[in-house]
Every structure is written in C-alpha cells, then in structure tokens.
C-alpha cells in the first residue's frame, strides 16, 4: 500500500537525523497547514460514534450521509474503522481501486441522487478481501491523518466520519486532528447494556472537547412488515432517557425493519431503496433536525474560546447590515469585547482597502481582528483567514452587526448554509 510505504519513509528519516529538530518541526508545520487547508473546504465535520459494537453505527452513518446527499448537500463519507471497514459493503463498492496522483488520494465517487457521494475506506487498499489489519496506535494514527490530509475531498457541505465502537485510537485521532469539528452523533440501542457504554462515550467526548450533537436510538422497536405495528424487542426510550440525564440532545429513534438488512446486503442505503419505509422516515426526521434546528452551527460557534482577553470581531457590512459576501462589503465594523467576554466595549468602523485577492485577511489581521463572522465565504478565503490567525464563522443572516455580535457572545448565534454568492 503506497500510503503505508510513505509512512515508513517519514519514520526512518526522522530516526536518521534526530539532531535536526527543525526539519521535523517544519514537516509537522507543513502537515498541519495542509490538513487545515483541506478541512477548511468542508463546512461541517460529523463523527458517528458508539460506545458498543453491534448497535448499527455504520448503517446509521451511511444513511445519514445518504440522506444529506439526497437533500442536495455535497457529502463525504470517511470510514476510519480500520479493523472492520463495512462502509464499502453497505454501498456496494467493495474492492474499488483508488487513484493516487502526486501523493494525493482520490476518493471513490459514486452518483447519489442529484449529486455525488465521496467515500474513503481502508478496505479499498487491502490486497485481499479477507485481509486483517493488525496495527498498533501510531500506525493507525498515521493512516487516519493521511485520510484527512491527503484525500482530495474538495469542497463539501458535510463530511461524515464512521468510527469503530468504543473510545480508542481511531475516534481520539480524529478528534485531535480536526480542529473545531461540529461534533459527534452518538448511536445506541434502547437496552441498558448499550446505554451504559454510550454514557462512557459521551464522557469521552467531553474529555476531548468534542461537542455532542445528539443521541440516536437505533433498533428502537421492530416494525412489523404486515401490520406496521412496533414491537419493542429491545425495550424503549433508553436512549432518550440517557440523553436527558447526560444533558445532550436527543435526535430521534430508528426502528428495525427487514428491509434494512436486505438494503444493506445489496449495497443500497434504505433511505434510497425504500424511501417510504418507517426507517427512512425516521432518518429524514433526524436529518431535518440537523439541517433546520441549527444544532451543528451553534456547536461550531461555541468551539471558539470566548475567555480570551483580546477578542476583536470583524463584521462585513453593507447598508448597515451584514454583507452577504465579505468580499463585497462597503466597510467593516470591528468590535472589541470586554475582558469577561460578555459585552461590547468598543466599536470601530473601518473603510475597506482596494479589493485585491487575499488582501482582506492580512489587512484585518493588522487591525487586530481575531474572529470574523460572515454570511458567505469561499474555502480559499477561509484558509487565508486561518493563516492570519482569524477564526471564521459563516452562514450568519444579514441583520445589524451589533445584534450578531451579541448573539455570538450569548451562544445564541444561529447560522445556516454558507451564503457565498461570489
């Protein structure tokens, strides 16, 4: 496997030149920059976790990604379950060869609805179908890093990441490698033995500062194919009760249907194969919450540290309201925030310099800005702001800038789709 060889080369060169610490540091900085640049092109990053195996986590991940794609979103699906990759089977793309161009890995792209689903899994790289991956933590970390850094994901609305059960190397690596992920969707089944492990999974998320988007209760009753009544063979409501106890969002329950098994074995997500089934409707309700309730966007804005003493927030303004695209604004309002991070202490109105590519990030950095809230912004611009030490929030609605800043400080800023019209 080409990625494995490159991993060994990096390791050997490090051992042979240990005194030259600057070389290693430079490589680490380059990797960090490349990783952030790649991830800046993806608006939302969601991990799908479970505390226990056998709860249907991968099925949930595939159908969430498929539902988002069917809703018209640009979606990537990353399988980091290195020891038991099942995403290719669930999409009927096993043994698909991947292309590598100039050390850039191209994901497997499959038509889906009106768009394309981008998929990457270690299964595509195994020489034989039944080969086992017998790796320790450092090698697993290296491969996951390559999947995030070296895969040409392109511009996506969502990247759904399917992690193996538990709280081991794989979810920890993703949480460490991706700055400001939107959070985790945690999957459980109703019975207490599953719910107990999911509690540990939520504690893990809090310890690594990974927001919990919400809990999904899978296999929540058997939907009879004849009378369509629900039979609670694993109990009922355990996931919802646990979510309330742990003070996290409850996204909904998904029933069991025989069609879930047949659809998975045939490599077609049930939301596509049986769109009118009770299971597909349940997934639709969950995705509707993700798209409409702003759970993801609010979590994303909350990851910015509001305790810093020098917070300065830039807002692009046109006709007194937030500009739809920052590059078309008439002026910038720069708000200085009080040391307690709760109120606006000063406001400056800045006349924009001549609009040249890449000019605004450097200029705002010189003005002291460290956060920008915009309606829309392209991925390259977001990367340039990141390089200049300015955190970016996009998808804000065009209202008075003072209201936007106060909503942000009160953790009430609801943002939607990147409204870039450039």
Residue pairs with C-beta under 8 A, 6 or more apart in sequence:
1 125
2 100
3 105
3 125
3 143
3 146
3 150
4 139
4 143
6 103
6 146
7 139
7 142
7 143
7 146
10 27
14 24
17 23
31 145
31 149
33 387
34 149
34 150
35 145
35 148
35 149
35 177
36 179
36 383
36 386
37 383
37 386
38 148
38 149
38 151
38 153
39 45
39 148
39 178
39 179
40 379
40 382
40 383
40 386
41 153
41 154
41 155
41 156
41 379
41 383
42 76
42 153
42 155
42 156
42 157
42 158
42 159
43 156
43 157
43 158
43 394
43 418
44 157
44 158
44 159
44 182
44 296
44 300
45 158
45 159
45 161
45 178
45 181
45 182
46 64
46 158
46 159
46 160
46 161
46 181
46 182
46 183
46 184
46 185
46 213
46 296
47 161
47 163
47 171
47 174
47 175
47 181
47 183
47 184
47 185
47 210
48 57
48 58
48 60
48 61
48 64
48 160
48 161
48 162
48 163
48 184
48 185
48 187
49 57
49 163
49 171
49 184
49 185
49 186
49 187
49 201
49 205
50 57
50 165
50 166
50 186
50 187
50 188
50 197
50 198
50 201
51 165
51 166
51 167
51 186
51 188
51 194
51 196
51 197
51 198
51 199
51 200
51 201
52 165
52 166
52 188
52 193
52 194
52 197
52 198
53 164
53 165
53 166
54 165
55 165
55 187
55 188
55 189
55 194
55 218
55 219
56 187
56 189
56 218
56 219
56 254
57 162
57 163
57 165
57 187
57 218
58 79
58 81
58 86
58 87
58 90
58 162
59 90
59 218
59 260
59 264
60 185
60 187
60 216
60 218
60 254
61 77
61 87
61 160
61 161
61 162
62 77
62 87
62 90
62 91
62 162
62 269
63 269
63 270
63 271
63 280
63 283
64 160
64 185
64 283
64 286
64 287
65 75
65 76
65 77
65 117
65 158
65 160
66 112
66 117
66 269
66 271
66 272
67 269
67 271
67 283
67 284
67 286
67 287
68 75
68 157
68 158
68 160
68 287
68 290
68 291
69 75
69 112
69 113
69 115
69 116
69 117
70 112
70 113
70 271
70 272
71 287
71 291
72 113
72 114
72 115
73 115
73 157
73 158
74 115
74 116
74 154
74 155
74 156
74 157
74 158
75 112
75 115
75 117
75 118
75 156
75 157
75 158
75 159
75 160
76 107
76 117
76 118
76 119
76 120
76 153
76 156
76 158
76 159
76 160
77 87
77 91
77 117
77 118
77 119
77 120
77 159
77 160
77 162
78 119
78 120
78 121
78 147
78 148
78 151
78 159
78 160
78 161
78 162
79 85
79 86
79 87
79 88
79 119
79 120
79 121
79 122
79 123
79 162
80 144
80 147
80 161
80 162
80 163
80 164
80 170
80 171
80 173
80 174
81 87
81 162
81 163
81 164
81 170
82 122
82 133
82 135
82 140
82 143
82 144
82 164
82 170
83 132
83 133
83 164
84 164
85 121
85 122
85 123
87 119
87 121
87 123
87 162
88 94
88 95
88 96
88 108
88 119
88 121
88 123
88 124
89 123
89 264
89 267
90 264
90 267
90 269
91 110
91 117
91 119
91 267
91 269
92 266
92 267
92 268
93 108
93 110
93 119
93 267
94 123
94 129
95 123
95 124
95 129
96 108
96 124
97 124
98 105
98 106
98 107
98 108
98 120
98 124
98 125
99 105
99 106
100 106
103 150
104 150
104 151
104 152
105 120
105 146
105 147
105 150
105 151
105 152
106 151
106 152
107 118
107 119
107 120
107 151
107 152
107 153
108 118
108 119
108 120
108 124
109 116
109 117
109 118
109 119
110 116
110 117
110 119
111 117
112 272
113 272
118 153
118 154
118 156
120 147
120 151
122 133
122 143
126 133
135 143
137 169
140 169
140 170
140 173
141 169
141 173
144 170
144 173
144 174
144 177
145 173
145 177
148 174
148 177
148 178
149 177
153 159
155 379
157 417
161 174
163 170
163 171
163 174
164 170
164 171
166 197
166 201
167 200
167 201
167 204
171 184
171 204
172 208
174 181
175 181
175 208
175 209
175 210
176 208
180 300
180 303
180 304
181 210
181 211
182 211
182 213
182 296
182 299
182 300
183 205
183 210
183 211
183 212
183 213
183 296
183 299
184 201
184 205
184 210
184 211
184 212
184 213
185 213
185 214
185 215
185 216
185 251
186 198
186 201
186 202
186 205
186 212
186 214
186 215
186 216
186 248
187 198
187 215
187 216
187 218
188 194
188 195
188 197
188 198
188 215
188 216
188 217
188 218
188 238
188 239
188 242
189 195
189 217
189 218
189 219
189 220
189 234
189 238
189 239
190 217
190 219
190 220
190 232
190 234
190 235
190 236
190 237
190 238
190 239
191 234
191 235
191 238
192 235
192 238
194 238
195 238
195 239
195 241
195 242
198 215
198 239
198 242
199 242
199 246
202 212
202 215
202 246
202 248
204 210
205 211
205 212
206 212
209 303
211 299
211 302
211 303
212 246
212 248
212 249
213 249
213 251
213 290
213 295
213 296
213 299
214 243
214 248
214 249
214 250
214 251
214 289
214 295
215 239
215 240
215 242
215 243
215 248
215 249
215 250
215 251
216 239
216 251
216 252
216 253
216 254
216 286
217 237
217 238
217 239
217 240
217 250
217 252
217 253
217 254
218 253
218 254
219 234
219 254
219 255
219 256
220 232
220 234
220 236
220 239
220 253
220 254
220 255
220 256
221 230
221 231
221 232
221 233
221 234
221 236
221 253
221 255
221 256
222 230
222 231
222 232
222 233
222 255
222 256
222 257
223 229
223 230
223 255
223 256
223 257
223 277
223 278
223 279
224 230
224 231
225 257
225 258
225 259
228 278
230 255
233 256
239 250
239 253
240 250
240 253
243 249
243 250
244 250
249 295
251 286
251 289
251 290
252 282
252 285
252 286
252 289
253 282
254 279
254 282
254 283
254 286
255 278
255 279
255 282
256 279
257 270
257 274
257 277
257 278
257 279
259 270
259 273
259 274
259 277
259 279
260 270
260 279
263 269
263 270
263 273
263 274
264 270
266 273
270 277
270 279
270 280
270 283
271 279
271 280
271 283
271 284
274 280
289 295
290 296
294 414
294 415
294 416
297 395
297 413
297 414
297 415
297 416
298 411
298 412
298 413
298 414
298 415
300 393
300 415
301 393
301 408
301 411
301 413
301 415
302 411
304 371
304 391
304 393
306 341
306 409
307 341
308 341
308 370
309 339
310 368
310 370
311 336
311 337
311 341
311 370
311 371
312 334
312 335
312 336
312 337
312 367
312 368
312 369
312 370
312 371
313 334
313 335
313 337
313 369
313 371
313 372
313 373
313 405
313 408
314 332
314 333
314 334
314 335
314 364
314 367
314 369
314 371
314 372
314 373
314 390
315 322
315 332
315 333
315 334
315 335
315 372
315 373
315 374
315 401
315 404
315 405
316 322
316 323
316 325
316 326
316 328
316 329
316 332
316 372
316 374
316 375
317 323
317 329
317 330
317 331
317 332
317 333
317 401
318 324
318 328
318 329
318 330
319 330
320 400
321 398
321 399
321 400
321 401
322 373
322 374
322 375
322 396
322 397
322 398
322 399
322 400
322 401
322 404
323 329
323 330
323 374
323 375
323 398
324 375
324 376
324 398
324 419
324 421
325 374
325 375
325 376
325 377
325 419
325 420
325 421
325 422
326 360
326 372
326 374
326 375
326 376
326 377
326 381
327 355
327 360
327 381
327 422
328 422
329 352
330 352
331 349
331 350
331 351
331 352
332 349
332 350
332 352
332 364
332 367
333 347
333 348
333 349
333 350
333 401
334 347
334 348
334 349
334 350
334 364
334 367
334 368
334 369
335 344
335 346
335 347
335 401
335 402
335 405
336 344
336 345
336 346
336 347
336 348
337 343
337 344
337 345
337 405
337 409
338 344
338 345
341 409
342 409
343 409
344 402
344 405
344 406
344 409
347 402
350 367
352 360
352 363
353 359
353 360
353 363
358 384
360 381
361 381
361 384
361 385
361 387
361 388
361 390
362 384
362 388
364 372
364 385
364 388
364 390
365 388
365 389
365 390
369 390
370 389
370 390
370 391
371 390
371 391
371 392
371 393
372 385
372 390
372 391
372 392
372 393
373 393
373 396
373 404
373 405
373 408
373 413
374 392
374 393
374 394
374 396
375 394
375 395
375 396
375 397
375 398
375 419
375 420
376 394
376 395
376 418
376 419
376 420
376 421
376 422
377 385
377 392
377 394
377 418
377 420
378 420
378 422
382 392
382 394
385 391
385 392
386 392
393 408
393 413
393 415
394 415
394 418
394 419
394 420
395 415
395 416
395 417
395 418
395 419
396 404
396 413
396 415
397 414
397 415
397 416
404 413
407 413
407 414
